[in-house]
């Protein structure tokens, strides 16, 4: 799942010049795959739905000082990017927001890797 997160981040950076909304969607997917990996690592399994992953990861991140509650909050907010890319085609996302989503997803992935290495 961490490899999928790496691929999602690569895609986010590649599509950023042509679609900020889709770049942010791939940032969300990187965060989702990172969260799923953390849930499998720390809990033994991950839910099958986006909302299930967001809810369980939020609890895990809040209780794990190496992760921090801010990661759960980012994952919850970032879902809106996926929703916008998939269902609200007229929704244009400012480039700064897409870049911030990519940076946050990258930070999330790094923090999860570090927590899993301990």
Buried (B, 14 or more C-beta within 10 A) or exposed (E): BBEBBBBBBEBBBEBBEEBBBBBBBBBBBBBBBBBBBBBEBBEEEBBEEBEEBBBBBBEBBBEBEEBBBBBBBBBBBBBBBBBBBEEEEEEEBEEEBBBBBBEBBBBBBEBBBEBBEE
